Amino acid sequence: MKLERTLVIGMLGTLLAVAIERLAGLIAGRDADLCLLVGAVLTGSVTTTAIVLGCIAQLIVAVISAYVYALIFEFVTRRAGAIVGFLVGIGHVIVAGLVVGFMPGQRLLDAGVMPPGAFMEYRGAVVLAGFLLAHLAFGTFVGATYGPTLHAASPPAPRWRAR
């Protein structure tokens, strides 16, 4: 597995995903800052320190996600690419959407932040679409930039010729 490359891809991919989600929030006129949400959960406040901690946590989760993608590329699909990354991203967006729905609502309310709901649904359709797009873009980016896998696909088994 390409450990260093996957680390960099995960960090760059999270910057892309956070930017897409942030843009969706700006278009909708709603708060869609993933770093703020995670920071508020971790610290119970919305200070600058909370946002920085949220960004660090977001980067860590994204790098772990990129390593999971790499494992899938190397040992399951045995290939990488934009389409494979997009398809793996479908599972990623489902897991991430459900995890966001399980954020502790009371902790967020105590920090003065409205809970986002699953897939950021409480922020409106544009933010929900941005959430989906951000995670699918992450998967597509990771797949497209991973490069050839180290474990090549097995050649097809020989077939008996019918007479």
C-alpha positions, -999 to +999 in steps of 0.1 A: +000+000+000+012+035-007+012+049+028+028+084+022+008+090-009-024+080+008-017+104+037-013+134+013-043+124-007-064+121+024-054+156+036-060+172+002-093+153-002-106+166+031-097+202+020-118+196-011-147+181+008-147+209+035-146+235+008-175+220-011-196+217+020-187+253+031-197+266-004-230+248-002-236+265+032-228+299+017-252+293-012-280+282+011-273+309+037-269+282+064-241+270+087-224+241+070-190+242+086-179+206+093-149+217+114-172+239+136-196+210+141-169+185+151-152+211+173-184+219+191-189+182+198-154+179+211-152+210+233-188+220+239-181+255+226-176+274+193-144+292+201-114+294+177-098+266+196-128+244+190-128+251+153-091+243+150-096+211+170-125+202+147-103+207+116-076+185+131-102+158+139-116+162+104-082+157+089-075+126+110-109+111+100-102+119+063-068+103+064-082+072+080-109+072+053-082+075+026-064+044+041-097+025+040-100+035+004-065+023-003-071-010+014-102-015-008-083-005-039-054-028-031-072-059-018-108-058-030-111-041-064-073-044-071-075-012-091-080+024-085-094+052-106-120+080-105-149+056-112-138+031-086-133+059-061-167+073-068-183+039-063-165+033-030-175+069-021-212+059-022-206+036+008-185+064+024-213+090+021-238+066+036-216+059+067-206+096+071-242+107+067-254+084+094-225+093+117-233+130+114-269+121+124-256+105+156-237+136+167-247+143+203-275+169+199-275+182+235-238+189+234-242+209+202-273+228+216-252+236+247-226+251+224-253+271+206-251+250+174-282+234+159-277+196+154-273+188+117-294+157+114-284+127+093-267+139+060-270+175+073-307+174+065-316+200+090-295+225+071-317+223+040-316+206+006-286+226-008-264+217+022-276+181+020-267+180-017-233+196-008-227+169+018-234+142-007-213+159-034-184+166-010-181+129+001-185+116-035-159+142-046-135+129-019-139+093-031-134+103-068-104+124-059-088+096-038-094+071-065-082+093-093-049+103-075-041+070-059-025+056-091-019+020-100-024-005-073+006-026-060-015-057-061-026-063-097-058-080-105-055-118-110-056-130-146-088-147-156-090-184-150-085-205-182-117-218-198-123-251-213-130-249-250-163-264-260-163-288-289 
